[in-house]
Amino acid sequence: MADNASTGRFTGQHFTLVERTIAEDARPEDAIRDLAREGIKFVIADLDAPLLISATSAPVGDGVLFLNARAPDDALRNEACRTNLLHTIPSRAKLADALAEYLMTKRWRRWFLVIGSAPGDRLQTEAFRRAAKRFGAEILTKRIGLSSPVMRARIQAT
């Protein structure tokens, strides 16, 4: 903030950091409306995709820009894209493409994919499958739920 404030003096801008935590049972659009009433123009959103979509869809008027700091969901860059949302992290597709490109430069064309049981694992698996097809790799799939008792025992044994 100190660096931004010193630069801002030359451009006639002033920066203030306002932190808000949204309670689990609260609606993000209500918090965004409150911030907009306070004159907040930039929101760094550390939210999962469903909450981020809800927050960016809130009718708060013009001028509020969201910076996505958490959600890697590809849908946020496609069908759920919002004009008031910029991304500071890569999507699952970009991460999968980067890994695929690296693996292919190493000539590792046959991949073994371990699929976890967390909610985002299915989306990441699809991103890896798209990347494999795009880069001409072959995936051999082994489905092991990371929350299974067998996997927990294996992890603890190592």
Secondary structure, DSSP 4 states (H G I P E B T S, - for coil): -HHHHHHHHHHT-----------TTS-HHHHHHHHHHTT--EEEE---HHHHHHHHTS---TT-EEEESS---GGGGTTT--TTEEESS--HHHHHHHHHHHHHHTT--EEEEEE--STTHHHHHHHHHHHHHHHT-EEEEEE--TTSHHHHHHHHH-
